[in-house]
């Protein structure tokens, strides 16, 4: 009887843990937003800037913001807008290593020993074009940022 009760408690705890894990992962996941809720200014700007993007799925990565990721010219592109006014915030494009600035590649090669580069990106904002790279090192992820010429700007550890 004692084994049966302890087995039931372990099973109950395991089921509870699974339910909490699944429900919390649903909260973290970005669910699609109904196209009717997308401001017309966003739809118009997006259609003008990316006429070949096809059907896109919009999500809300955080309150007040809209985001979509889609393939374009063999690249993955993510575009973000402010939801209230429909203002464009940024366009991030995943690049191939050979498309990344040479100066930035040189910096990463010299300063990330033991790290693994997991992505190269170009970020366009109203301020201009910047580049960044994600590097995994000792189980942590770092973002290395570079200016338009590939000069090192900053290193930030991601949460």
DSSP file (Angstrom, degrees, kcal/mol; ACC not computed):
  #  RESIDUE AA STRUCTURE BP1 BP2  ACC     N-H-->O    O-->H-N    N-H-->O    O-->H-N    TCO  KAPPA ALPHA  PHI   PSI    X-CA   Y-CA   Z-CA
    1    1 A X     >        0   0    0      0, 0.0     4,-2.3     0, 0.0     5,-0.2   0.000 360.0 360.0 360.0 -40.2    0.0    0.0    0.0
    2    2 A X  H  >  +     0   0    0      1,-0.2     4,-2.4     2,-0.2     5,-0.2   0.907 360.0  48.4 -62.5 -42.6    2.9    2.4    0.9
    3    3 A X  H  > S+     0   0    0      1,-0.2     4,-2.5     2,-0.2    -1,-0.2   0.889 110.3  52.0 -64.8 -39.2    4.5    1.8   -2.6
    4    4 A X  H  > S+     0   0    0      2,-0.2     4,-2.2     1,-0.2    -2,-0.2   0.918 111.4  46.4 -63.5 -44.6    1.2    2.4   -4.3
    5    5 A X  H  X S+     0   0    0     -4,-2.3     4,-2.3     2,-0.2    -2,-0.2   0.918 114.4  46.2 -65.3 -44.4    0.7    5.7   -2.5
    6    6 A X  H  X S+     0   0    0     -4,-2.4     4,-2.2     1,-0.2    -1,-0.2   0.884 112.5  51.5 -68.3 -35.4    4.2    6.9   -3.1
    7    7 A X  H  X S+     0   0    0     -4,-2.5     4,-2.5    -5,-0.2    -1,-0.2   0.897 109.8  49.8 -64.3 -39.8    3.9    5.8   -6.8
    8    8 A X  H  X S+     0   0    0     -4,-2.2     4,-2.9     2,-0.2    -2,-0.2   0.896 110.1  50.7 -65.0 -40.9    0.7    7.8   -7.1
    9    9 A X  H  X S+     0   0    0     -4,-2.3     4,-2.7     2,-0.2    -2,-0.2   0.909 111.4  47.7 -64.0 -42.3    2.3   10.9   -5.6
   10   10 A X  H  X S+     0   0    0     -4,-2.2     4,-2.6     2,-0.2    -2,-0.2   0.935 114.3  46.7 -64.0 -45.4    5.2   10.7   -8.0
   11   11 A X  H  X S+     0   0    0     -4,-2.5     4,-2.6     2,-0.2    -2,-0.2   0.913 113.1  49.4 -62.4 -43.3    2.8   10.2  -10.9
   12   12 A X  H  X S+     0   0    0     -4,-2.9     4,-2.5     2,-0.2    -2,-0.2   0.915 112.6  47.3 -62.1 -44.0    0.6   13.1   -9.7
   13   13 A X  H  X S+     0   0    0     -4,-2.7     4,-2.7     2,-0.2    -2,-0.2   0.906 111.8  50.9 -64.9 -40.7    3.6   15.4   -9.3
   14   14 A X  H  X S+     0   0    0     -4,-2.6     4,-2.4     2,-0.2    -2,-0.2   0.913 111.7  46.8 -63.2 -43.4    4.9   14.4  -12.7
   15   15 A X  H  X S+     0   0    0     -4,-2.6     4,-2.7     2,-0.2    -2,-0.2   0.910 112.1  50.7 -64.6 -41.8    1.5   15.2  -14.4
   16   16 A X  H  X S+     0   0    0     -4,-2.5     4,-2.6     2,-0.2     5,-0.2   0.924 111.0  48.7 -60.9 -44.7    1.3   18.5  -12.5
   17   17 A X  H  X S+     0   0    0     -4,-2.7     4,-2.5     1,-0.2    -2,-0.2   0.909 111.8  49.5 -62.0 -42.9    4.8   19.4  -13.7
   18   18 A X  H  X S+     0   0    0     -4,-2.4     4,-2.7     2,-0.2     5,-0.2   0.921 111.9  48.0 -62.7 -44.6    3.9   18.5  -17.3
   19   19 A X  H  X S+     0   0    0     -4,-2.7     4,-2.6     2,-0.2     5,-0.2   0.922 113.3  47.2 -63.3 -45.0    0.7   20.5  -17.2
   20   20 A X  H  X S+     0   0    0     -4,-2.6     4,-2.4     2,-0.2     5,-0.2   0.913 113.4  49.2 -63.4 -42.3    2.5   23.6  -15.7
   21   21 A X  H  X S+     0   0    0     -4,-2.5     4,-2.1    -5,-0.2    -2,-0.2   0.934 113.6  45.2 -63.1 -47.1    5.3   23.3  -18.3
   22   22 A X  H  X S+     0   0    0     -4,-2.7     4,-1.5     1,-0.2    -2,-0.2   0.907 115.0  47.2 -65.0 -41.9    2.9   23.0  -21.2
   23   23 A X  H  X S+     0   0    0     -4,-2.6     4,-1.3    -5,-0.2    -1,-0.2   0.883 113.2  48.0 -70.2 -35.8    0.7   25.8  -20.1
   24   24 A X  H  X S+     0   0    0     -4,-2.4     4,-1.4    -5,-0.2    -1,-0.2   0.853 109.2  53.4 -72.5 -32.4    3.6   28.1  -19.4
   25   25 A X  H  X S+     0   0    0     -4,-2.1     4,-1.8     1,-0.2    -1,-0.2   0.832 105.5  55.1 -70.6 -28.9    5.2   27.3  -22.8
   26   26 A X  H  < S+     0   0    0     -4,-1.5    -1,-0.2     1,-0.2    -2,-0.2   0.870 105.5  52.3 -67.0 -35.9    1.8   28.3  -24.4
   27   27 A X  H  < S+     0   0    0     -4,-1.3    -2,-0.2     1,-0.2    -1,-0.2   0.851 111.2  46.9 -67.2 -34.0    2.0   31.7  -22.7
   28   28 A X  H  < S+     0   0    0     -4,-1.4    -1,-0.2    -5,-0.1    -2,-0.2   0.837  93.1  94.3 -77.2 -33.7    5.5   32.2  -24.0
   29   29 A X  S  < S-     0   0    0     -4,-1.8     2,-0.8    -5,-0.1    -3,-0.0  -0.279  80.8-121.6 -62.9 143.2    4.6   31.2  -27.6
   30   30 A X        -     0   0    0     29,-0.1     2,-0.3     3,-0.0    -1,-0.1  -0.782  28.1-154.0 -88.7 114.9    3.7   34.0  -29.9
   31   31 A X        -     0   0    0     -2,-0.8    29,-0.6    29,-0.2    -5,-0.0  -0.639  25.8 -97.9 -88.3 146.6    0.2   33.3  -31.2
   32   32 A X  B     -A   59   0A   0     -2,-0.3     2,-0.4    27,-0.1    27,-0.2  -0.257  34.9-132.2 -60.4 148.9   -0.9   34.7  -34.6
   33   33 A X        -     0   0    0     25,-2.7    25,-0.4    -3,-0.1     5,-0.1  -0.855  27.6-101.3-104.0 139.5   -2.9   37.9  -34.6
   34   34 A X    >   -     0   0    0     -2,-0.4     3,-2.2     1,-0.2     4,-0.3  -0.362  28.0-128.7 -58.0 132.0   -6.1   38.2  -36.6
   35   35 A X  G >  S+     0   0    0      1,-0.3     3,-1.2     2,-0.2    -1,-0.2   0.750 105.7  67.6 -58.0 -25.8   -5.4   40.2  -39.7
   36   36 A X  G 3  S+     0   0    0      1,-0.2    -1,-0.3     3,-0.0    -2,-0.1   0.744  95.8  56.4 -66.4 -22.5   -8.3   42.5  -39.0
   37   37 A X  G <  S+     0   0    0     -3,-2.2     2,-0.5     2,-0.1    -1,-0.2   0.530  82.1 101.9 -87.7  -6.4   -6.4   43.8  -35.9
   38   38 A X  S <  S-     0   0    0     -3,-1.2     5,-0.1    -4,-0.3    45,-0.0  -0.671  82.5-113.8 -79.6 125.0   -3.4   44.9  -38.0
   39   39 A X    >>  -     0   0    0     -2,-0.5     4,-2.0    44,-0.2     3,-0.7  -0.259  17.7-124.1 -58.2 143.6   -3.4   48.7  -38.5
   40   40 A X  H 3> S+     0   0    0      1,-0.2     4,-2.7     2,-0.2     5,-0.2   0.832 111.0  60.1 -58.5 -33.8   -3.9   49.8  -42.1
   41   41 A X  H 3> S+     0   0    0      2,-0.2     4,-2.4     1,-0.2    -1,-0.2   0.878 105.9  47.9 -63.8 -35.8   -0.7   51.8  -42.0
   42   42 A X  H <> S+     0   0    0     -3,-0.7     4,-2.8     2,-0.2     5,-0.3   0.942 112.2  48.2 -67.7 -47.8    1.2   48.6  -41.2
   43   43 A X  H  X S+     0   0    0     -4,-2.0     4,-2.4     1,-0.2    -2,-0.2   0.914 114.6  46.3 -59.2 -43.5   -0.4   46.7  -44.0
   44   44 A X  H  X S+     0   0    0     -4,-2.7     4,-2.2     2,-0.2     5,-0.2   0.946 114.7  45.1 -66.5 -49.6    0.3   49.5  -46.5
   45   45 A X  H  X S+     0   0    0     -4,-2.4     4,-2.5    -5,-0.2     5,-0.2   0.925 114.7  49.0 -60.3 -44.9    3.9   50.1  -45.5
   46   46 A X  H  X S+     0   0    0     -4,-2.8     4,-3.0    -5,-0.2    -1,-0.2   0.924 110.8  49.7 -62.2 -45.1    4.6   46.3  -45.4
   47   47 A X  H  < S+     0   0    0     -4,-2.4    -1,-0.2    -5,-0.3    -2,-0.2   0.868 113.2  47.3 -63.2 -37.1    3.0   45.8  -48.9
   48   48 A X  H  < S+     0   0    0     -4,-2.2     3,-0.5    -5,-0.2    -1,-0.2   0.904 118.7  39.6 -69.3 -41.7    5.0   48.7  -50.4
   49   49 A X  H  < S+     0   0    0     -4,-2.5    -2,-0.2     1,-0.2    -3,-0.2   0.832 130.7  25.2 -79.6 -33.5    8.3   47.5  -48.8
   50   50 A X    ><  +     0   0    0     -4,-3.0     3,-1.7    -5,-0.2    -1,-0.2  -0.535  66.1 160.2-131.5  66.1    7.9   43.8  -49.4
   51   51 A X  T 3  S+     0   0    0     -3,-0.5     3,-0.4     1,-0.3    -1,-0.1   0.731  78.1  48.4 -64.5 -21.9    5.5   43.3  -52.3
   52   52 A X  T 3  S+     0   0    0      1,-0.2    -1,-0.3    -3,-0.1    -5,-0.1   0.303  78.8 103.7 -99.8  10.0    6.6   39.7  -52.9
   53   53 A X    <   -     0   0    0     -3,-1.7    -1,-0.2     1,-0.2    18,-0.2   0.742  65.6-161.1 -67.0 -22.7    6.4   38.5  -49.3
   54   54 A X        -     0   0    0     -3,-0.4     2,-0.4    -4,-0.2    -1,-0.2  -0.371  52.2  -4.1  76.0-158.1    3.1   36.6  -49.9
   55   55 A X  S    S-     0   0    0     -2,-0.1     2,-0.3     2,-0.0     0, 0.0  -0.572  75.2-168.1 -73.4 123.6    0.9   35.7  -47.0
   56   56 A X        -     0   0    0     -2,-0.4     2,-0.5    14,-0.1    14,-0.1  -0.804  17.1-137.6-113.4 156.2    2.4   36.6  -43.7
   57   57 A X        -     0   0    0     12,-0.3    12,-0.5    -2,-0.3     2,-0.3  -0.962  19.0-150.4-113.8 122.3    1.5   35.7  -40.2
   58   58 A X        -     0   0    0     -2,-0.5   -25,-2.7   -25,-0.4     2,-0.3  -0.714  16.1-179.7 -93.3 141.1    1.7   38.5  -37.6
   59   59 A X  B     -AB  32  67A   0      8,-2.7     8,-2.3    -2,-0.3     2,-0.6  -0.846  29.3-125.3-129.7 169.6    2.4   37.9  -34.0
   60   60 A X        -     0   0    0    -29,-0.6   -29,-0.2    -2,-0.3     6,-0.2  -0.877  22.1-178.1-118.4  96.0    2.7   40.2  -30.9
   61   61 A X  S    S-     0   0    0     -2,-0.6     2,-0.3     1,-0.2    -1,-0.1   0.784  75.2  -6.2 -68.2 -26.3    6.2   39.6  -29.3
   62   62 A X  S >  S-     0   0    0      3,-0.4     3,-2.0    -3,-0.1    -1,-0.2  -0.964 100.5 -64.6-158.9 160.9    5.4   42.0  -26.5
   63   63 A X  T 3  S+     0   0    0     -2,-0.3     3,-0.1     1,-0.3    -2,-0.0  -0.215 119.9  16.5 -54.5 131.8    2.5   44.5  -25.8
   64   64 A X  T 3  S+     0   0    0      1,-0.2    19,-3.0    18,-0.1    20,-0.5   0.451 107.5  96.7  89.6   1.1    2.3   47.2  -28.3
   65   65 A X  E <   - C   0  82A   0     -3,-2.0    -3,-0.4    17,-0.3     2,-0.4  -0.943  51.9-158.4-129.0 147.7    4.4   45.6  -31.0
   66   66 A X  E     + C   0  81A   0     15,-2.7    15,-2.5    -2,-0.4     2,-0.3  -0.928  15.6 179.6-119.3 146.6    3.7   43.5  -34.2
   67   67 A X  E     -BC  59  80A   0     -8,-2.3    -8,-2.7    -2,-0.4     2,-0.3  -0.999   9.9-178.2-147.5 146.6    6.2   41.2  -35.8
   68   68 A X  E     - C   0  79A   0     11,-1.9    11,-2.6    -2,-0.3     2,-0.4  -0.995   9.7-158.4-143.1 146.8    6.3   38.9  -38.8
   69   69 A X  E     + C   0  78A   0    -12,-0.5   -12,-0.3    -2,-0.3     2,-0.3  -0.989  24.2 156.7-125.0 133.8    9.0   36.6  -40.1
   70   70 A X  E     - C   0  77A   0      7,-2.5     7,-2.8    -2,-0.4     2,-0.3  -0.977  42.7 -98.4-152.1 158.2    9.1   35.5  -43.8
   71   71 A X  E     + C   0  76A   0     -2,-0.3     2,-0.3     5,-0.2     5,-0.2  -0.633  40.1 171.4 -82.5 141.5   11.5   34.2  -46.4
   72   72 A X  E >   - C   0  75A   0      3,-2.7     3,-1.0    -2,-0.3   -19,-0.1  -0.905  66.9 -16.9-151.9 120.7   12.8   36.7  -49.0
   73   73 A X  T 3  S-     0   0    0     -2,-0.3     3,-0.1     1,-0.3    -2,-0.0   0.894 127.6 -51.5  51.2  46.5   15.5   36.1  -51.6
   74   74 A X  T 3  S+     0   0    0      1,-0.2     2,-0.3     0, 0.0    -1,-0.3   0.738 120.6 105.0  64.3  26.0   16.7   33.0  -49.7
   75   75 A X  E <  S-C   72   0A   0     -3,-1.0    -3,-2.7    -5,-0.0     2,-0.6  -0.923  73.1-120.6-128.5 155.8   17.0   34.9  -46.4
   76   76 A X  E     -C   71   0A   0     18,-0.4    18,-2.7    -2,-0.3     2,-0.4  -0.888  34.1-167.4 -95.6 125.3   14.8   34.9  -43.3
   77   77 A X  E     -CD  70  93A   0     -7,-2.8    -7,-2.5    -2,-0.6     2,-0.5  -0.944  10.5-166.6-119.9 134.4   13.5   38.4  -42.7
   78   78 A X  E     -CD  69  92A   0     14,-2.9    14,-3.1    -2,-0.4     2,-0.4  -0.984   7.0-169.3-120.7 127.3   11.8   39.7  -39.5
   79   79 A X  E     -CD  68  91A   0    -11,-2.6   -11,-1.9    -2,-0.5     2,-0.4  -0.944   2.3-163.2-118.9 137.5    9.9   43.0  -39.5
   80   80 A X  E     +CD  67  90A   0     10,-2.7     9,-3.0    -2,-0.4    10,-1.4  -0.956   8.0 179.5-124.1 140.2    8.7   44.8  -36.4
   81   81 A X  E     -CD  66  88A   0    -15,-2.5   -15,-2.7    -2,-0.4     2,-0.5  -0.928  34.2-112.1-130.6 155.4    6.1   47.6  -36.1
   82   82 A X  E  >  -C   65   0A   0      5,-3.0     4,-1.2    -2,-0.3   -17,-0.3  -0.780  28.4-146.8 -82.8 132.6    4.6   49.6  -33.2
   83   83 A X  T  4 S+     0   0    0    -19,-3.0   -44,-0.2    -2,-0.5   -18,-0.1   0.901  86.0  56.0 -73.0 -41.8    1.0   48.6  -33.1
   84   84 A X  T  4 S+     0   0    0    -20,-0.5    -1,-0.2     1,-0.2   -19,-0.1   0.938 126.6  15.1 -60.4 -53.0   -0.6   51.9  -31.9
   85   85 A X  T  4 S-     0   0    0      2,-0.1    -1,-0.2   -46,-0.0    -2,-0.2   0.547  98.9-121.6-101.0 -10.0    0.6   54.2  -34.7
   86   86 A X     <  +     0   0    0     -4,-1.2     2,-0.2     1,-0.2    -3,-0.2   0.702  52.0 165.3  77.1  19.1    1.7   51.5  -37.1
   87   87 A X        -     0   0    0     -5,-0.2    -5,-3.0     1,-0.1     2,-0.2  -0.491  39.8-119.5 -74.1 135.7    5.3   52.9  -37.2
   88   88 A X  E     +D   81   0A   0     -7,-0.2    -7,-0.3    -2,-0.2    38,-0.1  -0.553  33.3 175.6 -70.0 135.2    8.0   50.7  -38.7
   89   89 A X  E     -     0   0A   0     -9,-3.0    37,-0.5     1,-0.4     2,-0.3   0.792  52.9 -22.8-108.2 -52.1   10.7   49.9  -36.1
   90   90 A X  E     -D   80   0A   0    -10,-1.4   -10,-2.7    35,-0.1     2,-0.4  -0.997  36.1-147.3-161.0 160.1   13.1   47.5  -37.7
   91   91 A X  E     -DE  79 124A   0     33,-2.0    33,-2.9    -2,-0.3     2,-0.5  -0.979  20.3-168.3-131.4 119.6   13.9   44.9  -40.3
   92   92 A X  E     -DE  78 123A   0    -14,-3.1   -14,-2.9    -2,-0.4     2,-0.5  -0.937   2.1-167.4-112.3 129.9   16.3   42.2  -39.4
   93   93 A X  E     -DE  77 122A   0     29,-2.6    29,-2.3    -2,-0.5     2,-0.4  -0.964  19.9-131.5-120.0 126.9   17.7   39.9  -42.1
   94   94 A X  E     - E   0 121A   0    -18,-2.7   -18,-0.4    -2,-0.5    27,-0.3  -0.644  33.6-159.2 -76.4 128.0   19.6   36.7  -41.4
   95   95 A X  E     - E   0 120A   0     25,-3.3    25,-0.6    -2,-0.4     2,-0.2  -0.653  19.1-114.5-108.0 160.7   22.8   36.7  -43.5
   96   96 A X    >>  -     0   0    0     -2,-0.2     3,-2.1     1,-0.1     4,-0.6  -0.624  40.7-107.9 -81.9 153.3   25.2   34.1  -44.8
   97   97 A X  G >4 S+     0   0    0      1,-0.3     3,-1.2    -2,-0.2    -1,-0.1   0.865 120.1  57.0 -52.7 -38.8   28.7   34.5  -43.4
   98   98 A X  G 34 S+     0   0    0      1,-0.3    -1,-0.3     7,-0.0     4,-0.1   0.648 103.2  55.3 -70.6 -12.5   30.1   35.8  -46.7
   99   99 A X  G <4 S+     0   0    0     -3,-2.1    -1,-0.3     2,-0.1    -2,-0.2   0.555  88.7  94.9 -92.2 -10.4   27.4   38.6  -46.6
  100  100 A X  S << S-     0   0    0     -3,-1.2     5,-0.1    -4,-0.6    22,-0.1  -0.541  95.3 -85.8 -80.6 146.2   28.6   39.8  -43.2
  101  101 A X     >  -     0   0    0     -2,-0.2     4,-2.1     1,-0.1     3,-0.3  -0.246  31.9-133.1 -56.1 136.0   31.1   42.7  -43.1
  102  102 A X  H  > S+     0   0    0      1,-0.2     4,-2.4     2,-0.2     5,-0.2   0.870 105.3  55.5 -58.8 -40.0   34.7   41.5  -43.4
  103  103 A X  H  > S+     0   0    0     46,-0.3     4,-2.1     1,-0.2    -1,-0.2   0.879 108.3  48.8 -62.6 -37.2   35.8   43.7  -40.5
  104  104 A X  H  > S+     0   0    0     -3,-0.3     4,-2.8     2,-0.2    -1,-0.2   0.891 109.7  51.3 -69.4 -39.8   33.2   42.1  -38.2
  105  105 A X  H  X S+     0   0    0     -4,-2.1     4,-2.7     2,-0.2    -2,-0.2   0.924 110.1  50.2 -61.0 -44.2   34.2   38.6  -39.2
  106  106 A X  H  X S+     0   0    0     -4,-2.4     4,-1.9     2,-0.2    -2,-0.2   0.917 111.5  48.4 -60.4 -44.3   37.8   39.4  -38.4
  107  107 A X  H  X S+     0   0    0     -4,-2.1     4,-1.8    43,-0.2    -2,-0.2   0.942 112.8  47.2 -62.3 -48.0   36.8   40.8  -35.0
  108  108 A X  H  X S+     0   0    0     -4,-2.8     4,-1.2     1,-0.2    -2,-0.2   0.906 110.6  52.2 -61.5 -42.2   34.6   37.7  -34.2
  109  109 A X  H  < S+     0   0    0     -4,-2.7    -1,-0.2     1,-0.2    -2,-0.2   0.879 116.2  40.6 -61.0 -38.5   37.4   35.3  -35.3
  110  110 A X  H  < S+     0   0    0     -4,-1.9    -1,-0.2    -5,-0.2     3,-0.2   0.719 123.3  36.3 -82.7 -22.4   39.9   37.1  -33.0
  111  111 A X  H  < S+     0   0    0     -4,-1.8    -2,-0.2    -5,-0.2    -1,-0.2   0.308 104.9  60.6-121.4   9.4   37.6   37.7  -30.0
  112  112 A X    ><  +     0   0    0     -4,-1.2     3,-2.6    -3,-0.1    -1,-0.1  -0.138  62.0 167.2-128.4  40.9   35.3   34.7  -29.6
  113  113 A X  T 3  S+     0   0    0      1,-0.3     3,-0.1    -3,-0.2    -3,-0.0  -0.318  74.4  16.4 -60.1 134.8   37.7   31.8  -29.1
  114  114 A X  T 3  S+     0   0    0      1,-0.3    24,-0.4    23,-0.0    -1,-0.3   0.304 105.8 112.5  85.4  -9.2   35.8   28.7  -27.9
  115  115 A X    <   -     0   0    0     -3,-2.6     2,-0.5    22,-0.1    -1,-0.3  -0.591  60.9-137.5 -95.2 158.5   32.5   30.3  -29.0
  116  116 A X  E     - F   0 136A   0     20,-3.0    20,-3.0    -2,-0.2     2,-0.5  -0.968  15.5-134.4-117.2 121.8   30.2   29.1  -31.7
  117  117 A X  E     + F   0 135A   0     -2,-0.5    18,-0.3    18,-0.2     3,-0.1  -0.623  23.9 180.0 -74.9 123.5   28.7   31.7  -34.0
  118  118 A X  E     +     0   0A   0     16,-3.0     2,-0.3    -2,-0.5    17,-0.2   0.492  59.3   1.4-106.1  -5.5   25.0   30.8  -34.4
  119  119 A X  E     - F   0 134A   0     15,-1.0    15,-1.8     2,-0.0     2,-0.4  -0.887  48.3-147.3-178.5 148.1   23.8   33.6  -36.7
  120  120 A X  E     -EF  95 133A   0    -25,-0.6   -25,-3.3    -2,-0.3     2,-0.3  -0.980  29.3-178.2-120.3 133.4   24.8   36.7  -38.7
  121  121 A X  E     -EF  94 132A   0     11,-2.6    11,-2.1    -2,-0.4     2,-0.5  -0.968  25.7-149.5-138.3 148.4   22.2   39.5  -39.1
  122  122 A X  E     -EF  93 131A   0    -29,-2.3   -29,-2.6    -2,-0.3     2,-0.5  -0.971  20.5-160.7-110.9 131.6   21.7   42.9  -40.7
  123  123 A X  E     -EF  92 130A   0      7,-3.1     7,-2.5    -2,-0.5     2,-0.5  -0.959   3.8-165.9-118.8 121.7   19.4   45.3  -38.8
  124  124 A X  E     +EF  91 129A   0    -33,-2.9   -33,-2.0    -2,-0.5     2,-0.2  -0.916  19.8 154.2-107.1 129.3   17.8   48.2  -40.5
  125  125 A X  E >   - F   0 128A   0      3,-2.6     3,-1.1    -2,-0.5   -35,-0.1  -0.777  62.1 -85.9-135.5-178.6   16.2   51.0  -38.4
  126  126 A X  T 3  S+     0   0    0    -37,-0.5     3,-0.1     1,-0.2   -36,-0.1   0.789 127.5  58.8 -61.8 -26.6   15.4   54.7  -38.9
  127  127 A X  T 3  S-     0   0    0      1,-0.3     2,-0.3     3,-0.0    -1,-0.2   0.701 118.7-103.4 -76.7 -19.5   19.0   55.4  -37.6
  128  128 A X  E <   -F  125   0A   0     -3,-1.1    -3,-2.6     2,-0.0     2,-0.4  -0.955  54.7 -28.6 134.8-154.5   20.5   53.3  -40.4
  129  129 A X  E     +F  124   0A   0     -2,-0.3     2,-0.3    -5,-0.2    19,-0.3  -0.882  51.8 167.2-110.2 133.7   22.0   49.9  -40.9
  130  130 A X  E     -F  123   0A   0     -7,-2.5    -7,-3.1    -2,-0.4     2,-0.3  -0.851  21.2-139.2-131.2 168.6   23.9   47.9  -38.2
  131  131 A X  E     -FG 122 146A   0     15,-2.4    15,-3.1    -2,-0.3     2,-0.3  -0.943  17.3-179.9-128.5 152.1   25.0   44.3  -38.0
  132  132 A X  E     -FG 121 145A   0    -11,-2.1   -11,-2.6    -2,-0.3     2,-0.4  -0.992  10.2-158.0-149.2 157.3   25.0   41.8  -35.2
  133  133 A X  E     -FG 120 144A   0     11,-2.3    11,-2.8    -2,-0.3     2,-0.5  -0.987  14.8-135.7-134.5 143.5   26.0   38.2  -34.5
  134  134 A X  E     -FG 119 143A   0    -15,-1.8   -16,-3.0    -2,-0.4   -15,-1.0  -0.867  22.8-172.4-100.3 131.5   24.9   35.7  -32.0
  135  135 A X  E     -FG 117 142A   0      7,-2.7     7,-2.8    -2,-0.5     2,-0.5  -0.988  13.5-151.4-129.0 126.2   27.7   33.7  -30.3
  136  136 A X  E     +FG 116 141A   0    -20,-3.0   -20,-3.0    -2,-0.4     2,-0.4  -0.851  25.5 165.8 -96.3 126.4   27.1   30.7  -27.9
  137  137 A X  E >   - G   0 140A   0      3,-3.0     3,-2.1    -2,-0.5   -22,-0.1  -0.973  64.8 -13.4-145.4 126.9   30.0   30.3  -25.4
  138  138 A X  T 3  S-     0   0    0    -24,-0.4     3,-0.1    -2,-0.4    -1,-0.1   0.859 128.0 -52.9  48.3  44.5   30.0   28.2  -22.3
  139  139 A X  T 3  S+     0   0    0      1,-0.3     2,-0.3     0, 0.0    -1,-0.3   0.459 119.8 103.9  78.6   0.2   26.2   27.7  -22.4
  140  140 A X  E <   -G  137   0A   0     -3,-2.1    -3,-3.0    17,-0.0     2,-0.5  -0.810  63.5-134.5-113.0 156.5   25.5   31.4  -22.7
  141  141 A X  E     -G  136   0A   0     17,-0.4    17,-3.0    -2,-0.3     2,-0.4  -0.932  19.5-170.3-114.1 133.9   24.5   33.5  -25.7
  142  142 A X  E     -GH 135 157A   0     -7,-2.8    -7,-2.7    -2,-0.5     2,-0.6  -0.935  15.4-143.0-121.2 143.1   26.1   36.8  -26.5
  143  143 A X  E     -GH 134 156A   0     13,-3.2    13,-2.3    -2,-0.4     2,-0.6  -0.937  12.9-162.1-104.8 121.6   25.1   39.4  -29.1
  144  144 A X  E     -GH 133 155A   0    -11,-2.8   -11,-2.3    -2,-0.6     2,-0.3  -0.915  12.0-157.3-101.7 122.4   28.1   41.2  -30.7
  145  145 A X  E     -GH 132 154A   0      9,-3.0     8,-3.1    -2,-0.6     9,-1.2  -0.789  11.0-176.1-106.4 145.9   27.0   44.4  -32.4
  146  146 A X  E     -GH 131 152A   0    -15,-3.1   -15,-2.4    -2,-0.3     6,-0.2  -0.959  23.2-118.1-136.7 151.6   28.8   46.2  -35.3
  147  147 A X    >   -     0   0    0      4,-2.3     3,-2.0    -2,-0.3   -17,-0.1  -0.151  50.1 -81.7 -79.0-176.6   28.3   49.5  -37.1
  148  148 A X  T 3  S+     0   0    0    -19,-0.3   -18,-0.1     1,-0.3    -1,-0.1   0.740 131.9  51.1 -60.9 -24.3   27.6   49.7  -40.9
  149  149 A X  T 3  S-     0   0    0      2,-0.1   -46,-0.3   -48,-0.1    -1,-0.3   0.454 121.8-104.3 -92.2  -1.4   31.3   49.4  -41.6
  150  150 A X    <   +     0   0    0     -3,-2.0     2,-0.3     1,-0.3   -43,-0.2   0.583  69.5 149.2  90.4  10.8   31.7   46.3  -39.5
  151  151 A X        -     0   0    0      1,-0.1    -4,-2.3   -44,-0.0    -1,-0.3  -0.615  55.5-102.4 -79.3 136.8   33.4   48.0  -36.6
  152  152 A X  E     +H  146   0A   0     -2,-0.3    -6,-0.3    -6,-0.2    -1,-0.1  -0.307  45.3 166.6 -59.8 135.6   32.8   46.5  -33.1
  153  153 A X  E     -     0   0A   0     -8,-3.1     2,-0.3     1,-0.4    -7,-0.2   0.710  55.3 -22.1-116.0 -50.6   30.2   48.5  -31.0
  154  154 A X  E     -H  145   0A   0     -9,-1.2    -9,-3.0     2,-0.0     2,-0.4  -0.992  39.3-139.5-161.6 164.3   29.2   46.2  -28.1
  155  155 A X  E     -H  144   0A   0     -2,-0.3     2,-0.4   -11,-0.2   -11,-0.2  -0.998  25.4-179.4-130.6 126.2   28.9   42.8  -26.6
  156  156 A X  E     -H  143   0A   0    -13,-2.3   -13,-3.2    -2,-0.4     2,-0.4  -0.992  24.7-131.5-131.2 133.4   25.7   42.0  -24.6
  157  157 A X  E     -H  142   0A   0     -2,-0.4   -15,-0.2   -15,-0.2     2,-0.2  -0.702  27.7-131.7 -81.4 130.8   24.8   38.7  -22.8
  158  158 A X              0   0    0    -17,-3.0   -17,-0.4    -2,-0.4    -1,-0.0  -0.494 360.0 360.0 -81.0 151.3   21.3   37.6  -23.6
  159  159 A X              0   0    0     -2,-0.2    -1,-0.1   -19,-0.1    -2,-0.0   0.447 360.0 360.0 -84.7 360.0   19.0   36.6  -20.8
